[in-house]
Amino acid sequence: MSSAALTCDTVSVTYGSFKALTDVSVSFKRGRLSAIIGPNGAGKTTFLNVLTGIVLPTHGRVLFGDRDITRLNVERRALIGIGRSFQTVNIFPEMTVEENLRLAAQRRLFRFQPFFRPVTSYTTLAAAVAEVLPLVRLAPYAGVEAGKLSHGNQRALELGLTIIGQPDIILLDEPLAGIGRDEIVPTMELLRSIARSRTMILVEHNMDVVMNLADDILVLVGGRVLKRGTPTEVRSDMAVKEAYLGR
Ligand SMILES: Nc1ncnc2c1ncn2[C@@H]1O[C@H](COP(=O)(O)OP(=O)(O)OP(=O)(O)O)[C@@H](O)[C@H]1O
């Protein structure tokens, strides 16, 4: 088995005649928190969509461990363990936090999973919810309608909805978007604690957050890989400074 959780091998994506990604080859190691950064239009969302299966590459391959998943659709990828948080679209605002989690557990664990994934550590829906609630620090809000949560707590709920399916890999698109200043640090701490025992890949614009959180960073510019490295390596790279940070 490959030590990489996910690998992209010379992935290109074209929209009509426009090349959104060109020959992107990168692998994401198990158990690490990786961030994807780059200026507007760099291809970050397209790349995340290639990993999730929303966008199929026009060239190249995507591997999950050693398995070629290039042509697998979103649902199949979710079932084999690639979970993506879609911001608020998964949340039912009139339902409580607990009900939202229970519904997600029901859908992800019991309707599909037995056919595709051999074991789950949960024995009941209630056990799944009880385990995830404190992980995403929402136990005090279990009975609160999701629509009444702060932005930060809604992000936490989205994370809960994603991890309740026990994904091997968690993909997040701007997990700090829309949250208030005072919620940034707690949300970062939450991401760090969730990522501790999992593989997480996120797109994030907030550079302080990325530099603080990520084990490694992929810098995309104009649909190509400009740099891959640790936060220290990326921060000190001249090409990154010029092309991205504008220094
Ligand atoms: N469905 C599409 N059809 C045509 N062009 C697209 C499509 N989706 C994205 N693009 C273009 O591809 C390029 C990369 O877009 P993408 O959203 O992946 O970049 P991004 O780095 O996520 O940008 P941002 O930081 O602004 O969200 C952009 O120029 C965008 O206009």
The ligand as an SDF file (V2000), in Angstrom:
LIG
                    3D

 31 33  0  0  0  0  0  0  0  0999 V2000
  -16.9230   25.6750  -14.9210 N   0  0  0  0  0  0  0  0  0  0  0  0
  -16.0180   26.5300  -15.4090 C   0  0  0  0  0  0  0  0  0  0  0  0
  -16.0420   26.9150  -16.7020 N   0  0  0  0  0  0  0  0  0  0  0  0
  -15.1160   27.7580  -17.2010 C   0  0  0  0  0  0  0  0  0  0  0  0
  -14.1120   28.2980  -16.4860 N   0  0  0  0  0  0  0  0  0  0  0  0
  -14.0380   27.9570  -15.1900 C   0  0  0  0  0  0  0  0  0  0  0  0
  -14.9720   27.0620  -14.5760 C   0  0  0  0  0  0  0  0  0  0  0  0
  -14.6270   26.9190  -13.2740 N   0  0  0  0  0  0  0  0  0  0  0  0
  -13.5390   27.6880  -13.0760 C   0  0  0  0  0  0  0  0  0  0  0  0
  -13.1760   28.3060  -14.2190 N   0  0  0  0  0  0  0  0  0  0  0  0
  -12.0130   29.1810  -14.3960 C   0  0  0  0  0  0  0  0  0  0  0  0
  -10.8720   28.4170  -14.0580 O   0  0  0  0  0  0  0  0  0  0  0  0
   -9.9330   29.2400  -13.3470 C   0  0  0  0  0  0  0  0  0  0  0  0
   -9.6150   28.5850  -12.0130 C   0  0  0  0  0  0  0  0  0  0  0  0
  -10.7810   28.6840  -11.1970 O   0  0  0  0  0  0  0  0  0  0  0  0
  -10.8090   28.1490   -9.7050 P   0  0  0  0  0  0  0  0  0  0  0  0
  -12.1660   28.4810   -9.1440 O   0  0  0  0  0  0  0  0  0  0  0  0
  -10.3920   26.7330   -9.6730 O   0  0  0  0  0  0  0  0  0  0  0  0
   -9.6970   29.0470   -9.0270 O   0  0  0  0  0  0  0  0  0  0  0  0
   -9.4510   29.3950   -7.4940 P   0  0  0  0  0  0  0  0  0  0  0  0
   -7.9830   29.3710   -7.3060 O   0  0  0  0  0  0  0  0  0  0  0  0
  -10.2710   28.5110   -6.6350 O   0  0  0  0  0  0  0  0  0  0  0  0
   -9.9710   30.8780   -7.4130 O   0  0  0  0  0  0  0  0  0  0  0  0
  -10.6160   31.7120   -6.1860 P   0  0  0  0  0  0  0  0  0  0  0  0
   -9.5180   31.9050   -5.1930 O   0  0  0  0  0  0  0  0  0  0  0  0
  -11.0140   32.9750   -6.8460 O   0  0  0  0  0  0  0  0  0  0  0  0
  -11.7620   30.9040   -5.6690 O   0  0  0  0  0  0  0  0  0  0  0  0
  -10.5720   30.6180  -13.2090 C   0  0  0  0  0  0  0  0  0  0  0  0
  -10.0250   31.4440  -14.2260 O   0  0  0  0  0  0  0  0  0  0  0  0
  -12.0450   30.3680  -13.4460 C   0  0  0  0  0  0  0  0  0  0  0  0
  -12.6570   31.4890  -14.0420 O   0  0  0  0  0  0  0  0  0  0  0  0
  1  2  1  0
  2  3  1  0
  2  7  2  0
  3  4  2  0
  4  5  1  0
  5  6  2  0
  6  7  1  0
  6 10  1  0
  7  8  1  0
  8  9  2  0
  9 10  1  0
 10 11  1  0
 11 12  1  0
 11 30  1  0
 12 13  1  0
 13 14  1  0
 13 28  1  0
 14 15  1  0
 15 16  1  0
 16 17  2  0
 16 18  1  0
 16 19  1  0
 19 20  1  0
 20 21  2  0
 20 22  1  0
 20 23  1  0
 23 24  1  0
 24 25  2  0
 24 26  1  0
 24 27  1  0
 28 29  1  0
 28 30  1  0
 30 31  1  0
M  END
$$$$
